[in-house]
Each structure stands twice: as structure tokens, then as C-alpha cells.
Amino acid sequence: MKPITLIPSQINLNPHKLAYLLSSFLLYAISFPAQARQPIVISDIQLVTQVQDSSDSTEIIPLEWINFSPYTQPGQNPNHNSVIPESQIIALLDSIRPYTKGIRTFGTQNGLEHAPRLAKERGLNVIVGIWIGRNDSINQIQIANGIAIAKAGYADRLIVGSEVLLRRDVSPAQLIAYLQQVKDSCPDIPVSTADVYSALIAHPEVLEVCDFIAPNIYPFWEGIEVECAMQRFHQAYLSVLAVADGKEIFISESGWKTGGAAQGEAIPSLEHAIQYNRELLAWAQALDIEVNIFEAFDEPWKQPNDDGWGVFNNQGSLKPGMDTLFKPFDTIDSTWLCKAHDSIGSDTLIIDYLPPIGSFSFVEGHSDPQISCDYVIATYIKVRNGWWTKPTFAQPTVPILCNGKWRVDYTTGGSDRQASEICIFLIPATYDPPRSSGRSSIPSDIYQHALSWKCIQRYQLDTVEVVTSADTICSGDSVRLTASGGTNYRWSTGEMTPSVQVAPLWTQSYKVEITDGMGGGAILSKTIVVLRPPYARVIAFPTYVCAGESSTLTVLGDGTYLWSTGDTTESIVVVPDTTTSYAVTVTDSLGCASTVSREINVKPLPSIAISGELNICQGESTRLTASGGIGYEWSSGERTPNITIAPDETTTYTVTSRGSNGCEHTVSETVVVHPLPEVALDGARDTFYNGYTDSIFYMGIPRGGYYSFPNIDTVESDTVFNPAKLPAGTHLLKYTYTDPLTGCTHSDSVEIIIMDGVYVGIDDTHYPSVTLFPNPSHGEVWIVFDQMPDQVHYRIVDAMGRLISTGQSRSKEIHLYGLPRGIFLLTLSGRNLFVTKKIKVD
């Protein structure tokens, strides 16, 4: 049997504390039967006053161990068999590697089987956790994987099951069988199971097969305020030490929440978590015991009730102030030991909470004024007709915490929770109370030594009830439960009010202990049925589209539908401009709803452009160039970047090209074809005389063009036609006009005869003679010839040279009517006839 060695390691105590330290361990030693007592060795003790750390030190002192569970991303849940990617495990391990020497895992499936190897590759020690549940087939897979990991050299310890006894997933006998199976396969690796310390104490047959003892100790879950948490932790440790039979005690889990709901007087906060974990590490260093902090990371799947344990947040960043956990201790204060008081005064024993019959809750109370060092609590319960020592024969008393509070687990036996009477005694710590194992009465000796004592009979309250705002809810909804009939209420949620609001994720029963403060009580339970949300899934085709393309989304699931677009149909067609997530809510016939979404990814279109001259004149051509894509196809059929076109009329040309992402884009440009201007030369007269040098003719329509003689190089173009510049003979006369609006140019040509001689000007008449009346007129004019002419051509233009009217006649009279107001030039031409006259219309 191993000796118990007290190694306060830098603990500095005043004489009173030193005396108490020695006496507490002596008391602890004599509390066991003689055959179970172990030698106690007390090492050298140096004096210290308080916990101090090297705040200015940048040195990182890594933890020995930290619990590692990688379900850090929203939606990841071990209860849903979420598979954790290896890359995520690597990132999480890398984030904690500077801060710990080792990790403990919680399973060997769904990606967790890779964690031991990856941790070893990073120089970390590994405790491989083999998860044990209620399915033996899955348990065997977990065990086989764990054994394989250990044989590959990736395990320093093996823990088979986590709080299996607490959850009653398997029987103690089955757990022992699993432990033995692993031990037989891995004889060189220490094997144990991890559970709450009270469950381990209650099952010594399980401890017997373990190579080391791995208790989970959480003062937080016991509702202990942080100031006294380490004292309660140490009490729990001593209770485990009493049954360890000399085996190593490895604290597999302990920690404090940084957020969430309070548990009794345990308040979650970052400040309290730092304080508790810091004091826990000091305890571990002082007593030379390995502690595994719970836990490395926050895990969103535990929300809203059980998240916030992480030293790091779920993104892998150290929480503010948690860096102090990795600084060295200069001195250590033994916060786990009780505090001495200079004066005690009159002592009063007060019972704050007496659980109802059938409850596993602790009896709770306090001393007034506060005393903790020199006194302890002894408890006896009456079951049927016998009295029994509690908590156990080996531990007949419980200490008083630093705040004067105490708690007694009175249900360590099979029928203890049915006790009809409970007696509590406040006794000196040096007094060893008599044990009772079914005696008909409490040993009288304790009454002689007790400073105070109280006995309370328990009875059943009948007029109690729990009502709910709803017995059946949809997942995600909340419900209010209200209890009545007592003065004190303790819910299984940890709340102590008559009414609680809960939002269970699955069908769940809620218990409430109702007491009247005088021994009466009842335990009621109410089951809230949680309806599963309807099945819903969105499929999309396609999920990747080019801008401007459509995708069809269809929801799978029965019920009514409401899309984020406002549609209520089973399928919708969407044409998103950018990558967009579309959500749909499916509501079943019971009113429960599920909301799911699907993202449609939109690929951008290539930036295609058409360049070139887009305004041309009739008969011209232009060159269009496409750019910005890969491969081109024109509406004209060409498949080259450049095309040359000569449309007869205004035409729109399109080109289609694709981008590097495969998306096609079609753009268009319109080539405007401007018509050529209507250009004409008055061809009624073909003979001119060059006798007069000042004879000028305007034969081209519209005005504003220029005249040229293509076959006479010596005559330059001019804006007027002057026969005097031309030699006698037959020449080609060309008139060219450019439209100032469109820039388009057109021309007309006639052959003319130039004769030497005198030119007859305006109002000179060649045979036959012409009479024009009335002139001025009001729009009606008669043209009369003195004799029947050959065919006569007439032409009327306005002052701007715009054609007003034209025609021909073989009559001696020509009747013109409907002329607008203005001054016009009338030209009459024919055989041996060329006359110009002015017409004025008022």
C-alpha cells in the first residue's frame, strides 16, 4: 500500500493553519478502519500567505492536460454523428499546442480517430477516450478503434467511457467487461473510466479493475460559490482518496463556465472561471496531482445550457485573461483548506434545504456565525426502523465550507432517499462520531459532544401541482412550467423559482422538488412533448449559373411553403444578379416549421464590347471588332473578332462570346445606314452659250453642292455653273452634294453642249413666246404660249433651291394652283425653248 504524501510545495502557513493542516490529515487518516489506514508522510513546509503569479512574465507554462473536443463550428454535434474534418482538428491542435502538454479525446469515430495521431505529430501526449453509449455494436467499434490507436503508439492512457455510470448507459458489470477487454488488448497502457466522483465511490467494483482513478469533480454543478469551490473540490478529492486503495488519482475533468445560467450559487463568468482554474492548478501543483482542465474550446452544440467551459472560444482564440493560467506561481495559497476564525461566539445550526422524500439532492445548511475550521457536520438518517451514518461509514462527517455552508449527500445507500427522518449535528472536528448501521436509535454519545443538533421528520405534501402553458410544443418553441403548493422550489434546470421557462430541443421531462421548509415535500415531473420539425430540404438545378440565367429550386417536404422571395409554391424559378441564398419555411399540419436554405452561385458574365464606325452612308462598308471574351460568333455568321460589313439599311449586329468561367454573353450594336441625299441636275436644257462671261446658272438640286467637269482637267470645281469658263463642245457636267446632317455625299451628271455665242438670260424668250398671269398671284397661275409648243417641261423651285413642283405638257396653256406663299423660280424648257421667270405668291 502506498503512503499518502502531503506535498504542500511552497505552502506557507501561520501556526494555526499549520496545526489545522496536520490535524485534518490525522483526522482523515483515523476516519478509516485500521486495516485501510495508510502511512502519512508530510514533506517540508515553507510559509506562504497567498496565491501569486509572475504577472510580468512572458513565459508560458503549459498545462499538463486539457480536454479536447473539436465540435466547435455551428451545426457540428456528436449526437448527430457530425464528421469533423482533419483540417479542423489540425487547426485546433495548432492553436492550443503552446499551452498544453497533452490532450484527452472523447471518441474514436467521425474524425476523432485522427486526433491522437495528429496530436502526437505535434509533440503532445494523448489520453484516448473511448466513448461508451447504449448501443453495444457502436461501443465495440469505438473499442476496436481505440485499441488500434493505442497499438499504433498514439495513446499514453486509455479512458473507457465518460460518465457512463452517471447516465446509466450500461450496467457496472458491462462497463467492467469493456474495461477488461481493453486492458487485455493493451496491457502496457494504463486503462480507466471517467465519471463523477460520487458514481465512482458508489461502485468500488468498477474502481477495482481500473489502473488509475479518474474522477470528474465539478463544484460548479454542486452550486458552490467560487470562493469556496476549491474547498469543496478538495473534500470531494479526499472522499475519492478514501476508496482509491493507493491507486493514482487523475482528475479527468474540472473547470468553471464563463457564461450561461447559474447553478445554485455558482455564477458563471470569465472572472470566476479564471479564479477557479487558477486555484485548481495551484492545488495540482501543491499536491503533485495531474489535473485535466475542462475544456479547451467552447462548443456551440451545447447551447444554451452547457456551453462556455472553454479556455479558448470556438474560433480557437484564448479568452481574455485566460493567459494567466499559463503563468508560473511564485507562491501558492492553500485555498482548498478551511479558514481559521479568531472567535466563534455562539454557534447555531441552520438547515437551509431538506430534500423531499425520494430526492437525491443534498441536505444543505449553514452555521451562524460562520465557522469552518474547528467544526464539522455529522448526519444520521432513519430508513424504516433503523438509523444510518451518512454520507458513509468511511466518511461520517462533512466539512463546513469557507462561507459557513455545508452539504450532505444522504443518499449513498440503496433506500436512503426514502428516509423518514434526518438528524444533523454540529460537532467539533476533533470528535469522531459513533457510526450507526441500522440501530434503533442514534448513539447517545453524539448528543454529549454536539454544539447544536436538529432532527426533522419528512412527510409527503399532497396539495402540489405543476401546470404548463403547453404540454406539446414544436422544436425551438418555449413553454412555461409553474409549480405550486410549497414555499421552496428546485427544478431540474437548476432554477429555484415557482415558474421556469424552458425550450427543450426534444421531448423532455422536468422535475421539481417542492418543500414547505418544515419537512414536507414532493417531487413532481412534467413531460413536455417536443414535435420534430418537418423534414425539409432544398434542391436546386443548377446551383451555379451565369448572370442572367435561371435556376429552379424545389423544396422536399410535406406542408405549406413560404420562400424568402414571397412565393408559396413547391418550386420557384429565380434569376439572381449576384450569389444569393434562398430560404424556405415548411410548416406541417401541426404548425411546426423548418427553415432551410440553398445558395445559388452566380458567375459574372464576360465584359464583351463591339467597337468600330457605327454610322455609315448607303453603299459604304465598316469594320466591327469584338473584344473581352474567348471565341466570337456574329449574327452575320462570322467566327472571327473582326468583320467587315456593308449593309443596305440600318442593321443590328450581335456577337456572342464566353469568359474563362464558361459563361456566354451576347452584346449588340446597331450600324445606322444613312440614305444618300437626292441630288439632281436640271437636264431640260442641254445647250448653253459662252458668249457672256457673267452668265451664272444654278442647275443642281439641292443647293449647296459643287459643279465639276470630270473630262476637263483645266476647269476647277465650283459652287456655281458658269458656261463662260468652258470651251465649245460636248462636256459631262457633274453636280455633287453632301448632306450636312449625315455627312453622306451623292452626285448627278448630264451631258451639255457649249456653243460659242451670246447667252440669253432671265426673261429672254426663245420661240415660242410665253405669257404668265396673274403674277403676283394668290397661289393660282396660268402659263400661256402664243402657239402650240412641242413637249414642254416645267420646274418650280423656291428661293432655297428646293423643288416645289415639276411636270410636262403639250398644251398651249398650263394651269398651276395651290402654290404656297413665297418667291419661286419657274423654268420652262423644250425644243428651241428655255425660259426662266419669277413667280410671287402673296
Residue, then its C-alpha position, 0 to 999 in steps of 0.5 A: m500500500k502506498p503512503i499518502t504524501l502531503i506535498p504542500s510545495q511552497i505552502n506557507l502557513n501561520p501556526h494555526k493553519l499549520a496545526y489545522l493542516l496536520s490535524s485534518f490529515l490525522l483526522y482523515a487518516i483515523s476516519f478509516p478502519a485500521q486495516a485501510r489506514q495508510p502511512i502519512v508522510i508530510s514533506d517540508i513546509q515553507l510559509v506562504t500567505q497567498v496565491q501569486d503569479s509572475s504577472d510580468s512574465t512572458e513565459i508560458i507554462p503549459l498545462e499538463w492536460i486539457n480536454f479536447s473536443p473539436y465540435t466547435q463550428p455551428g451545426q457540428n454535434p456528436n449526437h448527430n454523428s457530425v464528421i469533423p474534418e482533419s483540417q479542423i482538428i489540425a487547426l485546433l491542435d495548432s492553436i492550443r499546442p503552446y499551452t498544453k502538454g497533452i490532450r484527452t479525446f472523447g471518441t474514436q469515430n467521425g474524425l476523432e480517430h485522427a486526433p491522437r495521431l495528429a496530436k502526437e505529430r505535434g509533440l503532445n501526449v494523448i489520453v484516448g477516450i473511448w466513448i461508451g453509449r447504449n448501443d453495444s455494436i457502436n461501443q465495440i467499434q469505438i473499442a476496436n478503434g481505440i485499441a488500434i490507436a493505442k497499438a499504433g503508439y498514439a495513446d499514453r492512457l486509455i479512458v473507457g467511457s465518460e460518465v457512463l455510470l452517471r447516465r446509466d448507459v450500461s450496467p457496472a458489470q458491462l462497463i467492467a467487461y469493456l474495461q477488461q477487454v481493453k486492458d487485455s488488448c493493451p496491457d502496457i497502457p494504463v486503462s480507466t473510466a471517467d465519471v463523477y466522483s460520487a458514481l465512482i465511490a458508489h461502485p468500488e467494483v468498477l474502481e477495482v479493475c481500473d489502473f488509475i482513478a479518474p474522477n470528474i469533480y465539478p463544484f460548479w454543478e454542486g452550486i458552490e460559490v467560487e470562493c469556496a469551490m476549491q474547498r469543496f473540490h478538495q473534500a470531494y478529492l479526499s472522499v475519492l482518496a478514501v476508496a482509491d486503495g493507493k491507486e493514482i488519482f487523475i482528475s479527468e475533468s474540472g473547470w468553471k463556465t464563463g457564461g450561461a445560467a447559474q447553478g445554485e450559487a455558482i455564477p458563471s463568468l470569465e472572472h470566476a472561471i479564471q479564479y477557479n482554474r487558477e486555484l485548481l492548478a495551484w492545488a495540482q501543483a501543491l499536491d503533485i496531482e495531474v489535473n485535466i482542465f475542462e475544456a479547451f474550446d467552447e462548443p456551440w452544440k451545447q447551447p444554451n445550457d452547457d456551453g462556455w467551459g472553454v479556455f479558448n472560444n470556438q474560433g480557437s482564440l484564448k479568452p481574455g485573461m485566460d493567459t494567466l493560467f499559463k503563468p508560473f506561481d511564485t507562491i501558492d495559497s492553500t485555498w482548498l483548506c478551511k479558514a481559521h476564525d479568531s472567535i466563534g461566539s455562539d454557534t447555531l445550526i441552520i438547515d437551509y434545504l431538506p430534500p423531499i422524500g425520494s430526492f437525491s439532492f443534498v441536505e444543505g445548511h449553514s452555521d451562524p456565525q460562520i465557522s469552518c475550521d474547528y467544526v464539522i457536520a455529522t448526519y444520521i438518517k432513519v430508513r424504516n426502523g433503523w438509523w444510518t451514518k451518512p454520507t458513509f461509514a468511511q466518511p461520517t462527517v462533512p466539512i463546513l465550507c469557507n462561507g459557513k455552508w455545508r452539504v450532505d449527500y444522504t443518499t449513498g445507500g440503496s433506500d436512503r432517499q426514502a428516509s423518514e427522518i434526518c438528524i444533523f449535528l454540529i460537532p467539533a472536528t476533533y470528535d469522531p462520531p459513533r457510526s450507526s448501521g441500522r440501530s434503533s436509535i442514534p448513539s447517545d454519545i453524539y448528543q454529549h459532544a454536539l454544539s447544536w443538533k436538529c432532527i426533522q421528520r419528512y412527510q409527503l405534501d399532497t396539495v402540489e401541482v405543476v401546470t404548463s402553458a403547453d404540454t406539446i410544443c414544436s422544436g425551438d418553441s418555449v413553454r412555461l412550467t409553474a409549480s405550486g403548493g410549497t414555499n421552496y422550489r428546485w427544478s431540474t434546470g437548476e432554477m429555484t423559482p415557482s415558474v421556469q421557462v424552458a425550450p427543450l430541443w426534444t421531448q423532455s421531462y422536468k422535475v421539481e422538488i417542492t418543500d414547505g421548509m418544515g419537512g414536507g415535500a414532493i417531487l413532481s415531473k412534467t413531460i413536455v412533448v417536443l414535435r420534430p420539425p418537418y423534414a425539409r430540404v432544398i434542391a436546386f438545378p443548377t446551383y451555379v449559373c451565369a448572370g442572367e440565367s435561371s435556376t429552379l429550386t424545389v423544396l422536399g417536404d410535406g406542408t405549406y411553403l413560404w420562400s424568402t422571395g414571397d412565393t408559396t409554391e413547391s418550386i420557384v424559378v429565380v434569376p439572381d444578379t449576384t450569389t444569393s441564398y434562398a430560404v424556405t419555411v415548411t410548416d406541417s399540419l401541426g404548425c411546426a416549421s423548418t427553415v432551410s436554405r440553398e445558395i445559388n452561385v452566380k458567375p459574372l458574365p464576360s465584359i464583351a464590347i463591339s467597337g468600330e464606325l457605327n454610322i455609315c452612308q448607303g453603299e459604304s462598308t465598316r469594320l466591327t471588332a469584338s473584344g473581352g471574351i474567348g471565341y466570337e460568333w456574329s449574327s452575320g455568321e462570322r467566327t472571327p473578332n473582326i468583320t467587315i460589313a456593308p449593309d443596305e439599311t440600318t442593321t443590328y449586329t450581335v456577337t456572342s462570346r464566353g469568359s474563362n468561367g464558361c459563361e456566354h454573353t451576347v452584346s449588340e450594336t446597331v450600324v445606322v445606314h444613312p440614305l444618300p441625299e437626292v441630288a439632281l441636275d436640271g437636264a431640260r436644257d442641254t445647250f448653253y452659250n459662252g458668249y457672256t462671261d457673267s452668265i451664272f446658272y444654278m442647275g443642281i438640286p439641292r443647293g449647296g453642292y459643287y459643279s465639276f467637269p470630270n473630262i476637263d482637267t483645266v476647269e476647277s470645281d465650283t459652287v456655281f455653273n458658269p458656261a463662260k469658263l468652258p470651251a465649245g463642245t460636248h462636256l459631262l457636267k457633274y453636280t455633287y452634294t453632301d448632306p450636312l446632317t449625315g455627312c453622306t455625299h451623292s452626285d448627278s451628271v448630264e451631258i451639255i453642249i457649249m456653243d460659242g455665242v451670246y447667252v440669253g438670260i432671265d426673261d429672254t424668250h426663245y420661240p415660242s413666246v410665253t405669257l404668265f398671269p396673274n403674277p403676283s398671284h394668290g397661289e393660282v397661275w396660268i402659263v400661256f404660249d402664243q402657239m402650240p409648243d412641242q413637249v414642254h417641261y416645267r420646274i418650280v423651285d423656291a428661293m432655297g433651291r428646293l423643288i416645289s413642283t415639276g411636270q410636262s405638257r403639250s398644251k398651249e396653256i398650263h394651269l398651276y394652283g395651290l402654290p404656297r406663299g413665297i418667291f419661286l423660280l419657274t423654268l420652262s424648257g423644250r425644243n428651241l425653248f428655255v425660259t426662266k421667270k419669277i413667280k410671287v405668291d402673296 
